[in-house]
Amino acid sequence: FRELLGKNQIELMKTIELIDFAPGENVICEGELSDEMYFVIATKETAQDAEIEVLKMIDGNEKFITSMGRGTYFGQKFFQTNQPAARSATCRVAVDCPSSVLMGKVTVEHFKKWDHFRKFLVMKDVPLLRSLPREDLLDMYAQLQKKVYAEGELIITQGDIGDEFFIVLEGAVEIFDGNSGKIFATLHAGHAFG
């Protein structure tokens, strides 16, 4: 995500709290409500050996889903929705990790400083865009224009010729029949239309 940080890299790095987690220690637990995200930085011994296991409760048993290494991140849901979210999995330092893992934690207090990263996370989570290569996503991100609409303001009107694509970053958008007023759907952060 280095490309998204631009000139603010030093200021953003100041918002990251560095924490050591021991082998076998949980970083986040499935089901807990949280407004933090984590970056996997390195182990104390070497930058390459950091391993975080992702585990999920299935039929009452904790199941291994995948593992993540240096440079990955997790817990970003609150950046996308602007609200604390229940953790969907447990992330734990691998028991066989050679030493403790240094993690970077970002909390909601620094949310506004991470706005570019948050917009990119929301954009890359749009189902239509998920399969695009990273370079294409970054090109598309560079062309995004942020628009703020007042409550009740029309964004597009039924019958208009469409030449724009909208991604909801925060708030809610109602899709309704312009004649009857019947609401078909309410879209939230991460939804797209247009």
N, C-alpha and C positions, 0 to 999 in steps of 0.2 A: 504494500500500500504506500510505499515511499513516494510514488508519483502523485498521490493525492494530498500529501502534506505540504508540498511547496515551500514557501518562504517561512512558514510557521513551525518547521521541524523542531527547533530548539525549544520553543514555547510549549509545544505538544509533549515533547519528551519530559519536560518538567512536571507534567501532570501525571506521569506514570510512577506508581509506587512499586518499588522492587521488593519482592518477597521470596524467601527460600522455602521450598516444600520438600520434605524428606521422602525417600522411597517408600511407597505404600500409603502416603498421606493423600487424603482427598483435597482437591482444590475447590471443587463445587460438588454439591450433592443433588441428585435428582429430586424434584419436587419442591426444593427450597425456593422462596421468593427472593429475587436479587436484582440489583441494579448496577452490577459490575461486569466487566469483561476482562479477560486475561490474554496475554501474549506469552508464548513459550519462548524463552530467550536462550538458555544454555544450562548445562550442568556446571558444577563448580570445577570439575576436572577437565572437561573438554566441551567445546561448543557444539559438537556433533552428536553426543550421546543422549540428549534430553528425549525422554519418551513419556508421553501422557496417554493413559488408556482411557477410552470412552466406554462406559458400561451402562446398561439399561436393565431395569427390572422387567422380566418377562415371565409370566406365570409364577410369580413369587420367587424367582431366582435371578440373581444378578448375572447378566450375560455380557461377554465381551463383544463390542460392536466394531471398533477400529482403534488405531493408535495415531497419535499426532506427534510431530517432532518440532525442532527448532524452526521459528518463523511462522508457525501457525497461531491461530487465535480461536477463542471460543467464549461463549457467554454474551454474544453481541446482540441478542434479541432486544434488549432495552434500548440500544442505539437505533434500532429500526422502528420501534413502536413508540418511543419516548415514554414508556411506562415500565415499571418493574415487571418481570415475567418469571413464571415458575420454570425452574430448570428442567429440561427434557431428558437429561442424562447426568450421570456422575462422571467427573473427570478426575483421575487419580494418577499420581506419579507412579510409574511402573515399579513393582517391587524389586525387579532385578536391575534397576537403573544404578549405575556405578556410584552416584553421589546425589546430593540434593539438587533440585532443579530451580533455577532462578526464573521467576515469573514476573511479568509486568502487569500490574492491576490498574485499571482506569475506572473511576467511579462516576456516578451521575453528576456530582458537583462540577466536573470538568466537561460535561456533555457539550456545551455550546462551542468549546474550543475544538472539538472533534467533528464539527458539522460536515466538512467535506467527506470524511471517512464514513459518517453515518449515511449521507446521501448515496455514496457508492454502494454501501451494504444493502440499502433498500432497493436500489436499481438492479443489482446483480441477483436479488432474490425474486424478481418478477419472473414468473414461469416462462413467458415468451422470450426472455433474454438469458435465461440460465445457461443455455448451451453455447452461447457466443464465446469465442476465444477472448481471453483477458485483454488483448490489444484492442479488439473491437469494442469491448465494454469501456475501456479507458477513452477511446476516441469518442464514443457516444456520450460519456460523462462530460468530456470537455465541451460538448455542444449543449448541455443542459442549461436551461434558463429557469431560474426559480421565479414562480409567480405566486402571490398570496391573494386569496379570494375571501371576501367577507361572507359571513353566514347568510345563506339564502341567495347569494349571487350566482347567476347562471354562468357556467363554464363553457358549455357547448349546448346547442339547441337541436332538438330532433329535426332532421331534414337538412341541416347544414352540410356542406361539403367538407369532409374532414381532411385536414392537412397537418394536424398536430397529434402528438402522442403524449399522454399525461401519466405521470406516476405520482400517486398520493404519498407524500412524505409524512404528514401528520394531519390530524383532524379526520373528518369523514366527508364523503361525497355520496349523495343520493342519485341513483339512476332511476328516472321516472318517465312515464308517458306524458308528453307535453299537452295532450288533449284532456285526458281523464285525471291526471295527477297521480295515478296509481304508481307506487314505488316498487320497482323490480328488484333492486339490490342497494345495499349500503356498503361502500368501499372504504377501507381504512389503509393505514400505512403499508406499503408493499403491493397494493393493488394498482392496476394500470387500466387505462381506457383510452378511447380515441381512435 
